[in-house]
Amino acid sequence: MKTALITGATAGIGQACAHILAKNGFNIIITGRRAERLAEAAQELHTTYGVQVHTLCFDVRDRQQTFDAIASLPPQWQSINLLVNNAGLAMGLASFEEGNMDHWDTMVDTNIKGLLYVSKAVVPLMIKHQTGHIINISSIAGKEVYAMGNVYCATKHAVDALTRSMRLDLSKFPIKVSMVCPGAVETEFSIVRFEGDVERAKKVYHGFENLVADDIADAVWYIASRPPHVNINDIVVMPTAQPMAGVIHRKN
């Protein structure tokens, strides 16, 4: 059986990816910052799909925590076939001159440095086994920019560049590197962005049919299920009502 490691797997896209991969026979390593949620998610995956599940509780923003967590994997869990770099977030929605620099730091530390730390810790395990696949969850904000998205867009543009660079560097092993770029997906994303303001978060998805986490997990599974000689470099997934970043056609 293959093994997949998914960051930020206690909710939203990460959780949906864990389910679709477990359903298709992967043993699962799930990571997150909330130990109780990890335990609940692990039990659900094992009970539902009969796969083995290992949990790692750490913050991807912390370099030492990240490397210590990956190093703690028992030998039977070190053959990682698939890494889904899902952990990421947006904080705030403000014009650049009014931006909160603490929000900026959190986005840079999570979306860029967190992806780098996890990948740097896992890639040697893939190189050792001369196989592997990394799927980075980016955003339409990594392809386009939108008003008041400044630093979040910048971090996701960095994910786009890193994905392409990693693909160049790692193809010789051979390790595949792919990316999924979603548009508006209703998860905890906007609740986190607006620091727990549920009512404001709901307004983001009002008046149109948004994507859901399972839509993105479907794309991840499509990429992961291709034969060894096929790599899907990049998939952009948008709601029909959202033709580009920052433009959504609402019914009312």
C-alpha positions in Angstrom: 0.0 0.0 0.0 1.1 3.5 -0.7 1.5 6.2 2.0 0.4 9.9 1.7 1.3 12.7 4.1 -1.2 15.6 4.1 -0.6 18.8 6.0 -3.4 20.8 7.5 -5.6 17.7 7.4 -8.0 18.3 10.2 -10.5 20.4 8.2 -11.4 21.6 4.7 -9.4 20.6 1.7 -6.8 18.6 3.7 -9.5 16.6 5.3 -11.2 15.9 2.0 -7.9 14.8 0.5 -7.3 12.4 3.4 -10.7 10.8 2.8 -10.4 10.4 -1.0 -6.8 9.0 -0.7 -7.8 6.6 2.1 -10.8 5.5 0.1 -8.5 4.6 -2.7 -6.2 2.5 -0.5 -3.5 4.9 0.8 -2.3 4.7 4.3 -2.4 8.2 5.7 -0.2 10.5 7.7 -2.2 13.5 8.8 -0.7 16.6 10.3 -2.1 19.7 12.1 -1.9 21.8 15.1 -4.9 20.5 17.0 -4.2 17.2 18.6 -7.8 16.4 19.5 -9.0 17.0 15.9 -6.1 14.8 14.6 -7.1 12.0 16.8 -10.8 12.2 15.8 -9.8 12.4 12.1 -7.5 9.4 12.4 -10.1 7.3 14.0 -12.7 8.2 11.4 -10.3 7.4 8.5 -9.3 4.0 10.0 -12.9 3.0 10.9 -14.3 4.1 7.5 -11.7 2.8 5.1 -9.7 0.2 7.1 -6.4 2.0 6.3 -3.6 2.7 8.8 -3.3 6.3 10.0 -0.4 8.1 11.7 -0.8 11.6 13.2 1.8 14.3 13.6 0.9 17.3 15.7 3.1 20.3 14.8 3.0 23.8 13.3 4.5 24.0 9.8 5.6 27.6 10.6 8.1 26.2 13.2 11.2 24.8 11.4 12.4 22.7 14.4 9.0 21.3 15.1 8.5 20.3 11.5 11.9 18.5 11.1 11.5 16.8 14.5 8.0 15.6 13.6 9.1 14.1 10.2 12.2 12.6 11.9 10.0 10.9 14.5 8.2 8.8 11.8 8.6 5.1 12.6 10.5 3.2 9.8 7.3 1.7 8.3 6.0 5.2 7.8 9.1 6.7 6.1 8.3 5.5 2.6 6.1 8.5 1.7 4.8 8.2 -1.9 2.7 11.3 -1.9 3.0 14.6 -0.1 0.1 17.0 -0.2 1.2 20.5 0.9 -2.2 21.8 1.9 -1.6 23.8 5.0 -2.1 27.5 4.2 -4.3 30.5 5.1 -5.2 34.1 4.4 -5.3 36.7 7.2 -7.2 39.9 6.8 -8.4 41.7 3.7 -7.0 45.2 3.5 -5.4 47.7 1.1 -1.6 47.5 1.2 -1.1 50.8 3.1 -3.6 49.6 5.8 -2.2 46.0 6.0 -1.5 44.3 9.3 2.1 43.2 9.4 1.4 40.5 11.8 -1.1 39.1 9.3 1.6 39.4 6.6 4.1 37.4 8.8 1.6 34.7 9.4 0.8 34.2 5.7 4.5 34.2 4.7 5.4 31.8 7.5 2.6 29.4 6.7 2.1 29.5 3.0 5.8 29.8 1.9 8.1 28.8 4.7 5.8 26.0 6.0 5.6 24.5 2.5 9.4 24.7 2.2 10.1 23.2 5.7 7.8 20.2 5.1 9.0 19.6 1.6 12.7 19.9 2.7 12.0 17.3 5.5 10.1 14.8 3.3 12.1 15.0 0.0 15.2 13.1 1.3 12.8 10.2 2.2 11.5 10.2 -1.4 15.0 10.5 -2.9 16.0 7.5 -0.8 13.3 5.4 -2.4 13.8 7.0 -5.9 10.1 7.8 -6.2 7.5 10.3 -4.9 5.0 12.9 -5.8 4.4 16.3 -4.3 1.1 18.2 -4.8 1.1 21.8 -3.7 -2.3 23.4 -3.0 -2.0 26.9 -4.2 -4.9 29.3 -5.3 -6.2 31.3 -8.2 -4.5 34.1 -6.2 -1.2 32.5 -7.3 -2.2 33.2 -11.0 -3.9 36.5 -10.6 -4.2 39.3 -8.1 -7.3 40.9 -6.6 -8.0 44.1 -4.7 -6.8 43.9 -1.1 -5.3 40.5 -1.6 -1.7 41.8 -1.9 0.4 39.7 0.5 -1.8 36.6 0.3 -1.5 36.8 -3.5 2.2 37.2 -3.2 2.6 34.1 -1.1 0.5 32.0 -3.6 2.5 33.4 -6.5 5.6 32.1 -4.6 4.0 28.7 -4.3 3.5 28.7 -8.1 7.2 29.6 -8.7 8.4 27.1 -6.1 6.2 24.3 -7.7 7.8 24.9 -11.1 11.3 25.1 -9.6 10.9 22.0 -7.5 9.6 20.1 -10.6 12.8 21.1 -12.5 15.1 20.1 -9.6 13.4 16.9 -8.5 12.5 15.3 -11.9 15.9 13.5 -12.0 15.1 11.3 -9.1 12.2 11.0 -10.4 9.9 12.9 -8.1 6.7 14.4 -9.6 5.6 17.9 -8.6 2.1 19.2 -9.3 -0.1 22.0 -8.2 -3.9 22.6 -7.7 -5.1 26.2 -7.8 -8.7 26.6 -6.5 -11.0 29.6 -6.8 -13.6 30.3 -4.1 -14.0 27.2 -1.9 -16.2 27.3 1.2 -14.2 25.8 4.1 -12.9 27.4 7.2 -10.7 29.7 5.0 -12.8 32.8 5.2 -13.5 32.3 9.0 -9.7 32.2 9.5 -9.2 35.2 7.3 -11.7 37.2 9.2 -10.5 35.9 12.6 -13.6 34.1 13.6 -16.2 36.5 12.2 -18.6 33.8 10.8 -21.2 36.3 9.5 -18.6 38.1 7.5 -17.2 34.9 6.2 -20.7 33.7 5.0 -21.0 36.8 2.9 -18.0 35.7 0.8 -20.1 32.8 -0.6 -23.5 34.5 -0.8 -25.4 34.4 -4.1 -23.5 31.8 -6.1 -22.6 28.1 -6.0 -19.0 28.0 -4.6 -16.6 25.1 -4.8 -16.4 22.7 -1.8 -13.5 20.8 -0.4 -14.4 17.6 -2.2 -14.1 19.3 -5.6 -10.4 20.0 -4.9 -9.8 16.6 -3.4 -11.2 15.1 -6.7 -8.5 17.1 -8.6 -5.8 15.9 -6.2 -6.9 12.3 -6.7 -6.9 12.7 -10.5 -3.3 14.0 -10.4 -2.2 11.3 -7.9 -3.8 8.4 -9.9 -2.0 9.0 -13.2 0.5 6.4 -14.3 4.2 6.8 -13.5 5.1 8.4 -16.9 2.4 11.1 -16.6 2.7 14.2 -14.5 -0.2 16.7 -14.3 1.7 20.0 -13.8 -1.1 22.3 -12.9 -4.9 22.4 -12.5 -6.9 25.5 -12.0 -10.4 24.8 -10.5 -13.0 27.6 -10.4 -16.7 27.9 -9.7 -18.6 28.6 -12.9 -19.7 31.9 -11.4 -16.1 33.0 -10.9 -14.4 33.6 -14.2 -11.3 35.2 -12.6 -9.9 36.2 -9.2 -12.0 39.0 -7.7 -14.9 38.6 -10.1 -18.0 36.6 -9.0 -21.4 36.7 -10.6 -23.9 36.6 -7.8 -27.6 36.0 -8.2 -28.6 38.6 -5.6 
